[in-house]
Amino acid sequence: NAVAACTGKYCGLTVLENGQLSACGPCRCGFRPNASGICQPCATPLIIYDWLFLLFMSSIPLLLHLFFIDLYVFTDSYRFALCHGSAILEAILSAIISIITSQPIGRLSLESCGVKELPDWYTIFYNPTINYKTTVHCAAEVVCPLALIHLKLQGIGITKSTYAALYFYPILILVQAVFGGLLYYWYPYIAVLVATFMTAYTLVISRVSSFSDIANSKRLTIIMVLHWLVLALGITAATNGLQRPPIAAPILL
């Protein structure tokens, strides 16, 4: 029958409006094949680890914007603070719009099929070949919306930082598309390492010898707070990842 003929790790049959089953193929975003090979909708709320992953991925372009604003905006402190505030506000609005335009539509919440294993991110490599002749293309976003929602986020740079975005956005999209699955499992430790290294680098470059040196500089205060927030994100994600995903437990130990 049709169900038995639909082979493949990520292939499934979609129930059409007339009650009939579609041809064997990929399930739509928000659906996953069950044990019987039928595409079933997923309505599982995101776990804390998933939310922190989205926060990590969406914060990368924001931090790059802030870095280039800090690099190119040589004006008074009011203008400097306005540029940073605008970038942060744009990122927050983009995140809200991205969430409410994803399933469930119109709500500040997200539902997914969950991540069971690393291959869930790379379904394109699991298209079955029938009798070594016919390939059934079942590549789909099984981990919807974790794989693509952060690509909706669009930050608007200021002055020369806008031109910098023309370079780092394509690079970020490529990295996230190719290494998204690996980043999902490793982002807590990447966040901790990067935050620790950048904190030490900033203290050395700025010749900070005491906490008062940071407190007396608005620029250093903002930079250090951002580093500490990234560090807190990494530690929180690593702690909540002890049981899911399971790969995080042996790595953390």
C-alpha positions as CSV (number, residue, x, y, z in Angstrom):
1,N,0.0,0.0,0.0
2,A,1.0,3.7,-0.1
3,V,2.1,3.8,3.5
4,A,4.4,0.8,3.1
5,A,5.8,2.2,-0.1
6,C,6.8,5.5,1.6
7,T,10.2,4.7,2.9
8,G,12.8,7.1,4.2
9,K,13.7,8.6,7.5
10,Y,11.9,11.9,6.9
11,C,9.4,10.9,4.2
12,G,5.7,10.9,4.9
13,L,2.2,11.0,3.4
14,T,0.1,14.2,3.9
15,V,-3.6,13.9,4.5
16,L,-5.3,16.1,1.8
17,E,-8.5,18.1,2.2
18,N,-10.5,15.4,0.6
19,G,-9.2,12.8,3.1
20,Q,-6.9,11.1,0.6
21,L,-3.2,10.6,1.1
22,S,-0.7,12.5,-1.0
23,A,2.3,11.0,-2.7
24,C,5.3,10.1,-0.6
25,G,7.3,13.2,0.0
26,P,8.4,15.8,2.6
27,C,6.1,16.9,5.4
28,R,5.2,20.6,5.7
29,C,6.8,22.8,8.3
30,G,5.3,22.0,11.6
31,F,4.6,18.4,10.6
32,R,6.6,15.2,11.2
33,P,6.0,11.6,10.0
34,N,4.7,9.3,12.7
35,A,5.5,5.6,13.1
36,S,2.9,4.9,10.4
37,G,4.5,7.3,7.9
38,I,1.7,9.8,8.1
39,C,2.6,13.5,8.5
40,Q,1.3,14.6,11.9
41,P,1.2,18.2,13.2
42,C,3.5,19.1,16.1
43,A,2.3,21.3,18.9
44,T,5.0,20.9,21.4
45,P,6.1,24.2,23.1
46,L,9.7,25.1,22.9
47,I,11.9,24.0,25.8
48,I,14.2,26.5,27.5
49,Y,17.2,25.2,25.6
50,D,15.4,26.0,22.3
51,W,14.5,29.5,23.3
52,L,18.0,30.2,24.4
53,F,19.3,28.8,21.1
54,L,17.0,31.3,19.2
55,L,18.2,34.1,21.5
56,F,21.8,33.1,20.8
57,M,21.4,33.0,17.0
58,S,19.4,36.3,16.9
59,S,21.9,38.1,19.1
60,I,24.8,37.5,16.8
61,P,23.8,40.0,14.2
62,L,22.8,42.5,16.9
63,L,26.2,42.2,18.6
64,L,27.9,42.7,15.2
65,H,25.8,45.8,14.6
66,L,26.8,47.2,18.0
67,F,30.4,46.4,17.3
68,F,30.5,48.2,14.0
69,I,28.5,51.1,15.5
70,D,31.2,51.3,18.2
71,L,33.9,51.2,15.5
72,Y,32.5,53.8,13.1
73,V,30.3,56.2,15.0
74,F,32.7,58.9,16.3
75,T,30.3,61.4,17.7
76,D,29.1,62.7,21.1
77,S,28.0,60.3,23.8
78,Y,24.3,61.1,23.2
79,R,24.6,60.1,19.5
80,F,26.5,57.0,20.5
81,A,23.9,55.9,23.0
82,L,21.1,56.7,20.5
83,C,22.7,54.5,17.9
84,H,23.0,51.6,20.3
85,G,19.5,52.1,21.6
86,S,18.1,52.1,18.0
87,A,19.9,48.9,17.1
88,I,18.6,47.1,20.2
89,L,15.1,48.4,19.6
90,E,15.1,47.2,16.0
91,A,16.3,43.8,17.1
92,I,13.6,43.5,19.7
93,L,10.8,44.5,17.2
94,S,12.2,42.1,14.6
95,A,12.1,39.2,17.2
96,I,8.5,40.0,18.1
97,I,7.4,40.1,14.5
98,S,9.3,36.9,13.7
99,I,7.6,35.1,16.6
100,I,4.0,36.3,16.0
101,T,4.3,35.4,12.2
102,S,5.3,31.8,13.0
103,Q,3.1,29.0,14.3
104,P,0.9,29.6,16.2
105,I,0.2,32.8,14.3
106,G,-0.5,35.9,16.3
107,R,0.9,34.6,19.6
108,L,4.1,35.3,21.4
109,S,4.9,31.6,21.6
110,L,6.3,28.9,19.3
111,E,5.6,25.3,18.7
112,S,7.9,22.7,17.1
113,C,8.4,19.0,16.5
114,G,11.5,19.1,18.8
115,V,15.0,18.0,18.0
116,K,15.6,14.3,18.4
117,E,19.0,13.9,16.8
118,L,21.6,15.8,14.7
119,P,20.3,14.4,11.3
120,D,17.0,16.3,11.9
121,W,19.0,19.4,10.8
122,Y,20.3,17.8,7.6
123,T,17.4,16.0,6.0
124,I,18.8,16.6,2.6
125,F,21.3,13.8,3.1
126,Y,18.6,11.3,3.9
127,N,16.6,11.1,0.7
128,P,15.8,7.5,0.1
129,T,16.6,5.8,-3.3
130,I,14.1,3.2,-4.4
131,N,15.8,0.2,-6.0
132,Y,18.9,2.3,-6.5
133,K,17.2,4.1,-9.3
134,T,14.5,6.6,-8.1
135,T,15.3,9.1,-5.4
136,V,12.5,10.4,-3.3
137,H,13.2,14.0,-2.2
138,C,12.0,14.4,1.4
139,A,14.3,17.2,2.5
140,A,12.2,19.5,4.8
141,E,12.6,21.7,7.9
142,V,12.0,19.0,10.4
143,V,13.2,21.2,13.3
144,C,10.8,24.0,12.2
145,P,10.9,26.8,13.3
146,L,14.4,26.5,14.8
147,A,16.3,26.3,11.5
148,L,14.9,29.4,9.7
149,I,13.1,31.7,12.1
150,H,16.2,33.6,13.0
151,L,16.7,34.4,9.3
152,K,13.6,36.6,9.5
153,L,15.4,38.9,11.9
154,Q,16.6,41.9,10.0
155,G,18.6,44.6,11.7
156,I,19.1,48.1,10.3
157,G,22.5,49.5,10.8
158,I,23.4,53.1,11.2
159,T,25.8,55.1,8.9
160,K,28.8,53.0,8.0
161,S,27.6,50.0,10.1
162,T,25.0,49.5,7.3
163,Y,27.7,48.7,4.8
164,A,29.3,46.3,7.3
165,A,25.9,44.4,7.5
166,L,26.1,43.8,3.7
167,Y,29.1,41.7,4.3
168,F,28.4,39.9,7.6
169,Y,24.7,39.0,6.9
170,P,25.4,36.7,3.9
171,I,28.2,35.1,5.9
172,L,25.9,34.6,8.9
173,I,23.2,33.1,6.7
174,L,25.7,30.6,5.1
175,V,27.1,29.6,8.5
176,Q,23.7,29.1,10.1
177,A,22.4,27.1,7.1
178,V,25.5,24.8,7.0
179,F,26.4,24.5,10.7
180,G,22.9,25.1,12.3
181,G,22.7,21.6,13.7
182,L,26.2,21.7,15.2
183,L,25.6,25.1,16.6
184,Y,22.4,23.8,18.3
185,Y,24.4,21.4,20.4
186,W,27.5,23.5,20.9
187,Y,26.2,27.1,21.3
188,P,26.3,27.0,25.2
189,Y,30.0,26.3,25.2
190,I,30.7,28.7,22.3
191,A,28.9,31.5,24.2
192,V,30.9,30.8,27.4
193,L,34.2,30.7,25.6
194,V,33.6,33.8,23.5
195,A,32.3,35.8,26.4
196,T,35.3,34.8,28.6
197,F,37.8,35.6,25.9
198,M,36.2,38.9,24.9
199,T,36.0,40.0,28.5
200,A,39.7,39.4,29.0
201,Y,40.6,41.0,25.7
202,T,38.5,44.1,26.5
203,L,40.1,44.5,30.0
204,V,43.6,44.2,28.5
205,I,43.1,46.5,25.5
206,S,41.3,49.2,27.7
207,R,44.0,48.9,30.4
208,V,41.4,48.2,33.1
209,S,43.0,47.8,36.5
210,S,40.0,48.1,38.8
211,F,36.2,48.0,38.7
212,S,36.0,51.7,39.0
213,D,37.6,52.0,35.5
214,I,34.6,50.2,34.1
215,A,32.1,52.1,36.2
216,N,33.5,55.5,35.1
217,S,33.2,54.6,31.4
218,K,29.8,54.3,29.8
219,R,31.3,52.6,26.8
220,L,33.1,49.9,28.9
221,T,30.0,49.5,31.0
222,I,27.9,48.7,28.0
223,I,30.5,46.3,26.5
224,M,31.0,44.4,29.8
225,V,27.3,44.1,30.5
226,L,26.8,42.5,27.0
227,H,29.7,40.1,27.6
228,W,28.2,39.1,31.0
229,L,24.8,38.6,29.4
230,V,26.3,36.3,26.8
231,L,28.1,34.4,29.5
232,A,24.9,34.0,31.5
233,L,23.1,32.7,28.4
234,G,25.8,30.1,27.8
235,I,25.8,28.9,31.5
236,T,22.0,28.8,31.6
237,A,21.7,26.8,28.3
238,A,24.4,24.3,29.4
239,T,22.6,23.8,32.7
240,N,19.2,23.2,31.0
241,G,20.8,21.0,28.4
242,L,21.9,18.3,30.8
243,Q,19.0,16.1,29.9
244,R,17.9,17.5,26.5
245,P,19.7,17.3,24.2
246,P,21.5,14.3,25.8
247,I,24.8,15.1,24.0
248,A,25.2,18.1,26.3
249,A,25.6,15.9,29.5
250,P,28.9,14.1,28.6
251,I,30.3,17.3,27.1
252,L,29.6,19.4,30.2
253,L,31.0,16.7,32.5
